[in-house]
């Protein structure tokens, strides 16, 4: 594995640098007990906005579809913890997180060796995907203008058929500025663009499926989970259109940190979200 910094869908910590330009570090990685509310939003009409420094992204009027909770737990206390012996923690999604064509993700598994924070794999309702070559999520520091590359590999089974996954990732820290979400406005937010190209190969055959996933994720310096994710996935030579997915997160720990909002950081119920969605139709 190359010595790089890689953003997956999730986990990267921040600290504030000079002139309020965010800098990623290992200081705010997830902790057991952290809790979030994840709200899936209508993605088909979303624009990812501008690149560059001191940008303002206004997503205050996104259309919410559904919300669920996500909790950081000990990897060993999950149903598939034994399949990820090198993982320290896991993020558990109460109802499964849908991203692209991937079945609902129930758990994501992570490890920290003191120098790197890595994604070891994930589970869905019926799959266990173990990365023999994990994705590195954080290493040293990452700030606006940085670009990095990494590769990853893993394996899983579908209906008793073995699948090998191999791929590469390109990371571009392409912007920072102010992010406006339905629950408030946050300053000093860093945006990271990640392009993942990977192949799933049916072992023992020449059958392959080639994927291209372009993801934009926004992070705040005080916590390590993305505030907003917009992702587009295409399958090579497939007649089906690209799959677009998006969600935003509200973080319990923000209420304990020095994070200010123009509007209160209030967790909304599904009933509130449905009412808001109807108002915006």
Beta strands, then each sheet from edge to edge (+ up, - down):
strand 1: 13-16
strand 2: 22-25
strand 3: 35-41
strand 4: 52-58
strand 5: 64-74
strand 6: 89-99
strand 7: 102-112
strand 8: 116-124
strand 9: 128-139
strand 10: 142-143
strand 11: 147-158
strand 12: 161-181
strand 13: 184-202
strand 14: 208-220
strand 15: 228-235
strand 16: 243-251
sheet 1: 1+ 2- 10+
sheet 2: 4+ 12+ 11- 9+ 8- 7+ 6- 5+ 3- 16+ 15- 14+ 13-
end
